[in-house]
């Protein structure tokens, strides 16, 4: 067993940190840029909220949906290591293209970013799992460390990119996001020696009279069923969580009192709050689940996901409180938004890094990147659903939508608890190697 984390983990940590800096920086200003009026010192495109949220939904869906293509390319042709490298360069070029003040460049940049994230995202996560041997007790902790890197990038990006974009110009913000991705590429190329053979292309087994070599066993099929069910839960989770970049971003801008000590904080800055909470509470939540495990209490991945969905529902009840706060025509108190983000992050820490690790435990090695790609497809569908929910809220009202999200998440969590034991049987002890 590994006694300490491999050095390659920290190469992937910093590469992904900069990739997420690039992604979340651009995300923090996208809908604000789209809806900003076309006149003034820092003009935008002048779209309606519904139009902006529609594009936001399509963009975030496709960013992750292309992940299945990235998984196939890695598993069948290039390997994860080369696919990540190509993806990173496409993202950087795409972000820098957005910095050009041209509508054609804007759409072209989005296409490049979508392609790049699809190549990079599923494969760099799979490479993290590849750093550890089966049964290594440090695997889950490794994914938690990796996830903290993601959120360092996500926390700092809105503060820097958001501020630069809103104050000095949207295109400067996009350009800064592109520079961040280039820094990630520098780290990744420099650190190849620490990754060794992890992520290299592994050719499929040739037909030498034994076609069974590439077929799934009964255990593998059962585990894939469990993964597919978890992907449905992931889709619903991200549909709720991604309200942060769309509906909640606009709600914060229009209906939350953002004034502290006489200074009105830019709406995009609050995009950093969830990631900051992940950094602060990441080890606390991980320690909580570890203590439960050591005491012999239930702490398997599916159980964590169920609890996470229930907490997610509670987080959106806070936004229902904010919506009630505005019924008299005044702006809602900032505390509602902060409490909502706090609960959403606790839910996130019980779901997102857990599922990433879960996939590397249950997925057949020969289809590891494809299964990780399917995870990101589920996340992409969730992102698209998030955009549709945001559009729906423009007519239905925020109170109804926030309350509906809360009820749906809680219901999914309780249903998962009801069927938990049956799903655990289908996992065939995949987690026993690590958790028991």
Buried (B, 14 or more C-beta within 10 A) or exposed (E): EEEEBBEBBBBBBBBBBBBBBBBBBBBBBBBBBBBBEEEEEBBBBEBEBBBBBBBBBBBBBBBBBBBBBBBBBBBEEBBBBBBBBBBBBBBBBBBBBBBBEEEEBBEBBBBBBBBBBBBBBBBBBBBBBBBBEEEBEBBBBBBBBBBBBBBBBBBBBBBBBBBBBBEEBBBBBBBBBBBBBBBBBEBBEEBEEBBBEBBEBBEEEEEEEEEEEEEBEEBBEBBBBBBEBBBEBBBBBBBBBBBBBBBBBBBBBEBBBBEEEEEEEBBBBBBBBBBBBBBEBBBEBBEBBBEBBEEEEBBBBBBBBBBBBBBBBBBBBBBBBBBBBBEEEEBBBBBBBBBBBBBBBBBBBBBBBBBBBBBBBBBBEBBBBBBBBBBBBBBBBBBBBBBBBBBBBBEEEBBBBBBBBBBBBBBBBEEBBEEBEEBBEBBBEBBEEBBE
